[in-house]
Amino acid sequence: MNNIKKTTTLNNGVEMPVLGLGVYKSGGETYNAVRTALDAGYRRIDTAAVYGNEADTGKAVGDSGLGRGEVFITTKVWNDDLRARNVRGACLKSLALLDTDYIDLYLIHWPVPGEYTAAYKVIEELYAEGKVRAIGLSNHLRRHTDEILSECSVAPVLNQLEIHPYFQNTEETEYCKLKNILPEAWAPLARGAAANDPAIIAIAEKYSKTPSQVVLRWHLQRGTAVIPKSVHKERIIENADVFDFALGAEDMASIGALNKNERTGPDPNNIRF
C-alpha cells in the first residue's frame, strides 16, 4: 500500500507529510500540478514568494474540495524582503495570495548576510500570533543555524537544503538531525540527472521501480523529507509511489558512493541575489 500521506512529527509537535510537491518554476502549470497532486493523495505543497505562484497554489488548494487543515502548505520569505526589513509585510502578502488564514510552515529562503537572524525574530512573532504553525530555514548552513539557535527562542523545525546523490550534504544534514531539525531535500533528483545514472538504473531494475522512485526512497531512508517538482501527471503520481518498498543496505551504500560534492544551485556562502 502506498502511504503517500505518511507524516513525521516536527520538533514543535506539528505533523508534516514527509513527501510533498514542489512548485519551483511551475509557472502557469502550477494550478493543474497542485490539483493533480492533491487528487493523487498528496497533502503537502511547497511554494515560495519568489516563485510567483502562491496565488495559483492557494486557488488549487481551495478548489480541491479538501479542508484547509488537510493540506500542509509551505512558503518562504524572499531575500529582498529580508533586506528591506519587510518580513511581516511579506508574510501577510503570502497569506493573502494563498487565500488562507495561516501558513503551515514559513521559511527564510536564503541566509542573507546580516539579515537572517533579525528576520527570524519577526517570524517568531508571526508564529506566536498563529499566522504560521511552524517556522524554519532554507539553505542555512551550520554557522547560520548556530547563530539563530543562540539568539532566538524558537528552534527551527526544518532546514531545506540541496541534497541529492551527487551532493549528499551529509555534514549539514547530520547536524540538523543532531539539533532535532528535520533536513529536507530540494532538487532531490539533481534536477533529473540522478535518474539517468547507470548505478541507479540498475538498482531500479532490481526493485521493478523507476530510477526516480529509487532516489526518492533513498532520501526517505536517510531520514530526509523530499519535495520533488513536476508538472506532469504521470510523474507526479510516480514520485509518490515510494512507500511500498525499501532499499537494502548494499543499495543504499551504492547510491552513497555516488557523492561528488557537486551542487546544481547556489552556494549559501555566496548570496548575491
C-alpha positions in Angstrom: 0.0 0.0 0.0 1.3 3.4 -0.9 1.3 5.5 2.2 1.5 8.9 0.4 0.2 10.7 3.5 2.9 9.4 5.8 3.9 12.1 8.2 6.7 13.0 10.6 6.4 15.0 13.9 8.3 18.3 13.8 10.0 19.4 16.9 7.1 21.7 17.9 4.6 18.8 17.7 3.1 19.7 14.3 2.6 16.7 11.9 4.0 17.2 8.4 3.9 14.8 5.4 7.4 13.6 4.6 6.8 13.9 0.8 5.3 16.8 -1.0 5.0 18.6 -4.3 7.5 21.3 -5.1 6.3 24.0 -7.5 9.5 25.8 -8.3 9.4 27.1 -11.9 6.0 25.5 -12.4 4.8 28.8 -13.8 1.3 28.7 -15.5 1.1 25.0 -14.9 1.1 25.4 -11.1 -2.7 25.2 -10.6 -3.1 22.0 -12.6 0.0 20.4 -11.0 -1.3 21.1 -7.5 -4.7 19.9 -8.3 -3.3 16.7 -9.8 -1.1 16.1 -6.8 -3.9 16.7 -4.3 -6.2 14.4 -6.4 -3.4 11.8 -6.3 -3.3 11.9 -2.5 -0.5 14.4 -1.8 -1.2 16.5 1.2 1.8 18.8 1.2 2.7 21.7 -1.3 5.9 23.7 -1.2 6.0 27.1 -2.7 7.8 30.4 -2.1 7.2 34.1 -2.6 9.8 34.4 -5.3 8.2 31.5 -7.3 5.3 33.9 -8.2 2.8 31.1 -7.9 1.4 31.4 -4.4 -2.0 32.6 -5.8 -2.3 29.6 -8.1 -1.3 27.3 -5.3 -3.9 28.7 -3.0 -6.6 28.6 -5.6 -5.8 24.9 -6.4 -6.0 24.0 -2.7 -9.2 26.0 -2.3 -10.8 24.3 -5.4 -9.7 20.8 -4.3 -12.6 20.2 -2.1 -10.2 19.4 0.8 -10.5 21.2 4.1 -7.7 23.7 4.8 -6.5 21.5 7.7 -5.9 18.6 5.3 -3.2 20.3 3.2 0.1 21.3 4.6 1.4 24.5 2.8 5.0 25.7 3.0 6.1 29.1 1.7 9.2 31.2 2.1 10.2 34.9 2.5 12.5 36.2 -0.2 15.8 37.9 0.1 14.6 41.4 -1.0 12.1 41.4 1.9 14.9 40.5 4.4 17.0 43.4 3.2 14.0 45.7 3.3 13.1 44.5 6.8 9.7 43.7 5.4 9.3 40.2 6.7 5.9 40.8 8.4 4.6 42.5 5.2 5.9 39.6 3.1 4.1 37.1 5.3 0.8 39.0 5.2 1.1 39.2 1.4 1.7 35.4 1.1 -1.3 34.8 3.3 -3.4 36.9 1.0 -2.1 35.3 -2.2 -2.6 31.8 -0.7 -6.1 32.9 0.5 -5.6 31.3 3.9 -5.6 32.4 7.5 -2.4 30.6 8.3 0.7 29.1 6.7 1.7 25.7 7.9 5.5 26.2 7.6 7.2 29.5 6.9 10.9 29.5 5.9 13.7 32.0 5.4 14.6 31.2 1.8 18.3 32.2 2.0 20.7 33.3 4.8 21.1 36.9 3.6 24.2 38.2 5.5 23.4 40.5 8.4 19.6 39.9 8.0 18.6 36.3 8.7 18.6 36.5 12.5 16.5 39.7 12.6 14.2 38.2 10.1 13.8 35.0 12.1 12.9 37.0 15.2 10.0 38.6 13.2 8.9 35.1 12.1 8.9 34.1 15.8 6.4 36.9 16.4 4.2 35.6 13.5 4.4 32.1 15.0 3.3 33.4 18.4 0.4 35.2 16.7 -0.8 32.0 15.0 -0.2 33.3 11.5 2.2 30.4 10.9 2.1 26.9 12.6 5.8 26.1 12.3 9.0 28.1 11.4 12.2 27.0 9.8 15.1 27.7 7.4 16.1 27.0 3.9 19.7 26.9 2.6 21.1 27.8 6.1 24.5 26.2 6.9 25.6 25.2 10.4 27.1 28.6 11.2 23.8 30.3 10.3 21.8 27.8 12.2 24.0 28.2 15.3 23.5 31.9 15.3 19.8 31.6 15.2 19.8 28.9 17.9 21.9 31.1 20.1 20.0 34.4 19.6 16.4 33.3 19.0 13.9 31.5 21.3 12.0 29.1 18.9 14.1 26.4 17.3 13.7 25.9 13.6 11.6 22.8 12.8 13.2 22.2 9.4 16.1 23.2 7.1 15.5 22.8 3.4 18.9 22.1 1.7 20.2 21.0 -1.7 20.6 17.2 -1.3 20.9 14.5 -3.9 23.1 11.6 -4.8 25.8 13.9 -6.3 25.6 16.4 -3.4 24.7 14.4 -0.3 25.4 17.3 2.1 26.0 14.8 4.9 27.7 17.1 7.4 24.8 19.6 7.2 22.0 17.0 7.3 23.6 15.2 10.2 24.0 18.4 12.1 20.3 19.2 11.5 19.3 15.8 13.0 21.6 16.4 16.0 19.7 19.6 16.7 16.3 17.9 16.1 15.8 20.0 12.9 14.4 17.9 10.1 16.5 18.1 6.9 14.6 18.3 3.7 15.9 17.9 0.2 15.3 20.3 -2.7 16.5 19.2 -6.1 16.3 15.7 -4.7 16.9 14.2 -8.2 19.7 16.5 -9.0 17.4 18.3 -11.5 16.8 14.9 -13.2 20.4 13.9 -13.6 20.3 11.2 -11.0 17.5 9.3 -12.8 19.9 8.8 -15.7 22.7 7.3 -13.6 23.7 3.8 -14.6 24.1 2.7 -10.9 20.7 4.0 -10.0 19.1 2.5 -13.1 20.5 -0.9 -12.2 19.0 -0.6 -8.7 15.7 0.4 -10.1 15.6 -2.7 -12.3 16.2 -4.8 -9.3 13.2 -3.5 -7.5 11.0 -3.0 -10.5 10.8 0.7 -9.8 11.8 3.8 -11.7 15.2 5.5 -11.1 13.4 8.5 -9.7 11.5 6.3 -7.2 14.7 4.7 -6.1 16.3 8.1 -5.4 13.3 9.4 -3.5 13.3 6.2 -1.4 17.0 6.7 -0.7 16.2 10.2 0.7 13.4 8.9 2.9 15.5 6.1 4.3 18.2 8.7 5.1 15.7 10.5 7.3 15.2 13.4 4.8 11.9 14.8 3.8 11.5 15.4 0.0 9.6 17.8 -2.3 10.1 16.6 -5.9 8.8 19.0 -8.5 6.9 18.1 -11.6 4.0 19.4 -13.6 3.3 16.1 -15.4 0.5 13.9 -14.1 2.3 10.6 -14.6 5.5 11.8 -12.9 3.6 13.4 -10.0 1.9 10.1 -9.4 5.1 8.1 -9.9 7.1 10.3 -7.5 4.7 9.4 -4.7 4.8 5.7 -5.2 7.8 5.1 -2.9 6.3 3.7 0.3 5.8 0.1 -0.8 9.5 -1.0 -0.9 12.7 -0.5 1.0 16.3 -0.3 -0.3 18.7 -2.8 1.1 21.9 -1.7 2.9 24.0 -2.6 -0.2 21.9 -0.4 -2.5 21.9 2.5 0.0 25.7 2.2 0.0 25.9 2.1 -3.8 24.0 5.4 -4.0 26.0 6.8 -1.2 29.2 6.1 -3.2 27.9 8.5 -6.0 28.6 11.6 -4.0 30.8 14.2 -5.8 30.0 17.2 -3.6 28.6 18.9 -6.8 25.9 21.5 -6.3 23.3 22.2 -9.0 22.3 25.5 -7.3 23.9 28.5 -5.5 26.3 28.1 -2.5 24.7 29.6 0.7 28.1 31.1 1.5 27.7 33.3 -1.6 24.4 35.2 -1.6 24.5 37.6 -4.5 20.8 37.7 -5.4 
